[in-house]
């Protein structure tokens, strides 16, 4: 490492109308380090990185790269300065190959054949140097998410990035994929690259970073050497108060069976069986968690119960009524609420304003109508009450939902489903992309629902979350429920079952 920082930010300030996203930010990132930036959703982390990468322009302040003041007008200027960025939602063309995506925008002149040949050679070198192996001729749409992310990193390295920014890089990864990503980042650091890691996951910060800076409500409130801080201190700095890092819950008092799945078989869009003859019950007043590596049938199971995907065979009962042939609107009337795994594709209409999404699926309810028309005043009043109760930021029901951060979008979905007081609640990835303060709040609401006698089915790739919330844990592998465990089952025991090894 040299004494000259890789990046310095001096007095960076940015407003979006009334929202003051970045307030006089000062930041120094040393060369050859992994520097974490943490904060709650809406703290201004992504805005700050978007300024460094040229997506936004600061209203005032200065950016210095390797000690030199720079003007970064757009992403091309950032790349020319040696800055690369891997976004939370990947910027890849699905029906292009790995090689085509990596070359896109840097084709090497009119003689494309020569460009392809040199790009292939450079790709082989990058793979070898940084442990980023991926088939250059594979189509992006055929690759798992972890490999798609690897392509994004390769794309940045191919363009000569010396500074790599990663925005919430593990939000869509399994624990094993996240571990492999960390190995890659350590190799990059050890070879002299500088990595800036934006995340809200404190365990990841402690595991991978050298230095961590904390943002809160648009301000940079602290910078610490990672070895000299704790999860508890960072959580308190992020939220501005002490945060309960463990889920507090008493013993469950299960009642009658509310949700019953019998011999359920579900196929995916290709006709492949993803859920194979699965049966289980969820009782009033309990949380049943489903653990498993993503892609083992959990998503299709939730979609079948929610009425989104028709089962191939088997039956689903809600409070004694058969519901496997009911449509989602009818299921809501019967008392089944659904927090989907993918909020963007199933939970929200991003072009709608916040108040519209706050009643989506429940808009036919008499509370929201005035004769044959929607009562917009009532809907907006109801939306504002949810915003206040769930601390959704910014507190503006007229803001387009696309303009909220991912965690605040999740809170919109959680508020909509929980506040309808359902009999049964099925939840997919309840805290994906959500910060520590919001995780604490959502977990508490789920426990409150259980204690009110609701039947809750929970799917999460976060094993800690499954163990913390569940009263019983079902483990899925290759479409089958391979066993049932109590929450005190060891991580290794559950991990072996998730890998298809009996434990």
N, C-alpha and C positions, 0 to 999 in steps of 0.2 A: 504493500500500500504506500502511496505517496501522501504528502501533507496536503496537496491540493484536492479539495472535495470533487467528487464526480458531479454533483449537482448542489447548487445553493439557490434557495428561494429567499428573496428579500422583500418584505412588505407586500406580498401578493394579496390583492383584494378583488372580490368579484360579487356583484349583485345580479339577481334575476328579478327585476321589478322590486317588490317589497321584501323578497327573500335575500338575506345577506349570507350567501353560501360560504364565502371565505373572507375572514376578517384579519387583515394585516398579518399574513402567515410568513413566518421565518422558519426555514428548515435547511439543515446541512446533512448531506448523505456522503459518507466516506467511500472512496474507491475500494473495490474488492471486498465489499461487505453485503450482507443481506439485511436490509433495513425495513422493518415492519411499520406500517401505518394503520392504526386501529381507531375505531370510534363507532358510535351507534349509527344505525341507518339514518341518513340525512345529516350526518355530522360535517359533510363537505369533503370527504376523502376522494370520491370519484371525480368531483368537480376539480379538485386540485390537480389530480393526475391528468385530467383532460386538458387542463391549461398547459401542463408540461408537454403533452403530446400534440398540442395545436388544435384540438377540437373546439376549445373555448379560448378567448383572449381575456387576460386579466384587465380589470379596469385601471389598476395601478400596480406598481411593483416591478421587480427585475428577476430574470432567470439567468443564472450563470452555469455554464457547463465547462468543467475542467478549468475553472477560474475565469472564463471569458464570458462577458455578457452576450446573450443571444436573443434574437427575435424569432419566435416560433409561430409562423403565420398559419401553418397547417401541418397535417401528418407527414407530408413529404419533407417539409423543413425539419421536423423532428427526426425523421429517419436519416436525413443528411447530416444531422448533428450527432448521430450515433445512439439515438433513443428508439427503442422498440417497445411495443405494448401488446400484451395478451389480454383481450377483453373478457369480461364475465360471460357475454354471449358471443360465441366465436364468429369471426368474420371470414368464413370459408364458403366456397361454392360447392354445394353438395354433390353435383354430378360431374365435377372435375376430379382428376386424380390428385394425389399428394403433390407430385412434381409440378403439375399445372397450377395448383394453388400457390405453391412456393414461388413460382416464376411470375405469377400474375402481377403486372405493373413493373416488372423488372426483367423483361423478356430478352434483353441483350441485343437490340437492334433488329434490322429487317431480316437478317439471315437467321430465321428461327431455329433451323436444324443445329447450327453451331451453338446457339444459346441453350438449346435442350441438352446437348452433349456436355457443355461446360457446367450447366446447372446440376446435372446428374452427378458429375464428378465432385462438385462442391458439396452436394447433399451427402454423398458418401463420406467425405472428410468430416463434416459436421456431426454426422451420426457416430462416427468412430471417436471423435474427440470428446463428445459430450454425452455419450450413452443414450442417444436419441433415435434408436433404431425404429424404422417404420418402412413399410413397402412403398417405394415411390410410385408404383403403378396402381395402387389400390384406390378405389373411388372413396371419397370422403364419407358418403352416405353409408358405406359398408363398414366403417371403422367405429369401434366403441369410443365413448366420449374421451377416455383417457388418452387414446392415440390421436384423436382430433386436436386435443390440447397440445400434444407433442408437435403436431404439424404447425400450430400457431407459433410455438417457440422456435422451431426450425425456420419458419418464414422470417421472423425477426432477426435471427442470427445470419441468415442468408443475405439480408440487407445490411449487414455490418454492425448490428447493435452492440454497443459496449455497455449500455445501461438498459436493463429490461424491467419493465413495469408489469406486474401481474395483478389484475383486479379480481378479487374473490376467486382465486384459481381452483379451490377445492369444493366449491359449492355444488358441482355436479359430479364429483368423483367418489368412488367407493374408498373406504379406508386404505385398502391395498394400493389403489391407484394414487392416492394422496401421498403415501409413503414413497412410492416410486418417483413422484414429482419432486419430493424433497431431496432425494438422492441426486436428481438431475440438477437442482438448484445449487446444491453444495459443490458439485463438479464445476458448474459455471463460475461460482464464487472463487473456487480454488484456482481457476485458470485466469483470474483477474477481472472477470465481469462484475458489474454492480447490479444487484437485484433489489427492486423496491416491491414489497409485498403488501397489498391492501387486503385486509381481512378483518373479520370481527371474532374469529375463533382464537381464544386466548391460548388454548393448548398448542395450537400450531405456532403461534408467536413464540412461545417458550421453547418449542422443539427446534425451530429452524433459523430464527433471526439472531443477528449480533447486536442490533440496536433497535429500539422501538420508540416511535413517537405517537402520542395520543391526541386525537382531535375530539372536541366536544362543541356542538352547536356552532360550527364554522371557525372555531379558534384552535390553535395549537396550544395545548395546555401543559404538555410535559414531554420530555425525551429522556429515556433511560437506557443504560446498558442492560441487555436482557438478563445477563448473569447476576445483575444487582437488583432485580425487581421480582415481584411475585404475581401470580394470577389475581390474588385478592386486591393488591394495590392497583393493578392495571384496570380491573373491573370498576373499582371505585373512581379512578380518574376518568374512565369513559362515561360513566353514568352520572357522576357528581354526588353519589351517595353510596353507602355500603350495599353490596349486592349479595343476595343469597345464592350461592353457587350450587347448592344441593336442593333437590326437590324434597319438600317436607310433606309427608302424607301419612295419615293413620291407616289402620287396617281397613280393608274393604269389607263391606257387608253385602255380598251378592244376594240378589232376590231371584225372581222368576226369569226364565229365559226370554229375552227380548228379540235377539237376532239369531237365527238358526240357518246354517248352511248345510245342505244334505247332498252328498255325492255329486258335487258341482264339478263340471268339466267346461273349460272355456278355451276357445281358440283365438289366436291373434289374427291380424288382417291377412296373413299369408296362409291361414288354415292350419298353422302349427298349434298343437295342444300346449297351452302354457299353464293351465290349472287342471290337474289330473285327479278327478274323483276325490275332491276335498270335502271334509265334513268337520264342523265345529259349532259351538254355541257361544254366545256372549250374553251374560246375564245383566239385569239391572244392577247398577251400583258397582260395576267392575270395569277395569281396563284390560283388554286382551291385546297384547302386542304381537306383531308378526315380524320376526327377525329374518334376515336373508340378504344375500348379495343381490344388488339390483339385477333384474332380468330373469328372476326365478319364478315369476308368476304373480308377484304381489300386485303389480299395477293392474293386470287383467282381472284379478280377483276383486279389487276395489271397484273397477269399472263395471263389473257384472253386478255387484251388490247395489251400486249407485244407479243402475238402469242405463248406463252409457253403452255397454256392450252386452249383446244377447248371449246367454249361456248356450253351449252346445247340448248339455244335458244336466240334470240335477234340479234341485229346488232351493229357493231362498225364502225364508219366512220372517216377517216382521210382526212381532206380537201376535203370532198365530196365523197371520194372513199370508198367503202366497204372494210374493212380489216379483218373482223372476221375469214376469211378462209385463210389468208395469213400466210406464214412462217416468222420467225423472220428476216431472211436475207433479204427477200423482204421488210419487214417493214422498215428496216434501209435505204434501197434505196429510200423509199418513204418519209423519213425524220422523222421517229419516233425513238427517243433514249430512252434507258431504263437503269436506275440505280437501280438494283434489291435490295430487302430487305436483301438477304443473299449473301454477296459477295463471300463466300467460295464455295457455291454449285452452284451459278448461275452467278456470276460476274467474277470469275477468275479461271484459272487452276494453282493451287499453285506450281506444279512441273515445270511450264514454267518459263523462265526468264522474267524479268520485261518488256523488249522491246516487247516480244511476246504477253503478255497480253495487252500491250498498244494499239494494233491494233486488238485485238480479235473481230471477228464479222465484222470488216471492212477490213480484210486482202485481200479481192478481189478487193479493190479499185485500180484503175490504178496508183495512186500515190505510191503504195507500190509494184509495179511489174516491172520486167524487162523481157519483152516477156512473156513466159509461167511460169517463175520462180519469186519467191519473191525477191525483192530488199532489202536485209538485211541491207545494208549500209543506205538506205533511211529510213527504219523502225527504225533503232537505232538512227539516227539523229533526227527523229521526236520524238522518246521516250525521248531523252535527252532534247529537247525543252520543252516537257510537264513536265519533272522532275524539270527543272529550274523554269518554270512558276508556278507550284503548290507546290514548295518546298518539293518534295518527298525525304525522307531520308531513307538510305544513297543514294546519287546521283549516282547510279550505274545501268545502264540498263541491265547489264549482271548478276545481282544478281538474284537468284531464288526468286520468289514472296513469297514463304512460309517464307523466312527469313526477310521480312519486318514486322514491327509492324502492328497491325490491322488498326490503323488510316491511316498509309501510304498506306496500301493495298486499303483502301477506296478512297484515293486520286487518285490512279492509275485508278480506275473505273470511278470516277467523271471526271477526265481529259479526258479519252478516249471518254466518251459519250458527254460531253459539247463541246469539241474542234472540233467535226464533224459538228457543226453549224446546229442542227436539226430544223425542223419546230415545233415539239411537243416533250416535254420531260416528261416522267413519272418517278417518283422518289419514291423509298421505303426506309424509314429510312436513309435519306442522311447523318446524322452525328452519326450513331450508332458506338460507340467505338472510337470516334474522339475527340481530345483534343481541348481546348478552342481557341487556335490560328487558328487551321484548321477549326473549326466550323465557326469562323468569316469569314474566306476566302471562304468557301463553300457557306455560306449564301449570301455573297456579289456576288458571281458568279451567283447564282440562280436569284437574283434580277436583275443583269445585263442582264441575258437571257430574263427575263420578259420585261425589258425596251427596248430590241431589237425586241420585237414583237412576242416572242415565246409563245406558249401555254404550261402551266406547270400544271401537276397533281401531287400533293404531298401527300404521306401517311407517317405519323409518329406517334409513340406512345407517343412522347414528346409533350404534349399539348401546352407548352410554344412555341415550335418551330412552330407548326401549326398556333398559333395565331400571332406570330411575322412575318411569311412569307406570309400567305395567304391573298388574297383579298376577297375571299368567302370561307366559311367553310361548307362542307357537313358532317353530322354526321351519321355514320353507326352503326346499332345494329341488330344482328341476321340476317345479309344478306340484310337488307333493309336500304335505305337512309331515316332516320326518320325526317330529317329537314335540313334547311339551315340557317346559321347565318353569321353575319359580324364578323370581327376579334375582335371588341370591346365587343363581348358577354362575360359575366363573366365566370370564370372557373367553378363556381358552376352550372351555366345554362348548359354549355356544358357537364359537368360531369353527370348531371341528364339525359340528352339525351343519352349519351354513355351507361348509365345503363338501357335504355329502358323506362325511365320515361319522358313523354312529358314535354317540358319546353318552 
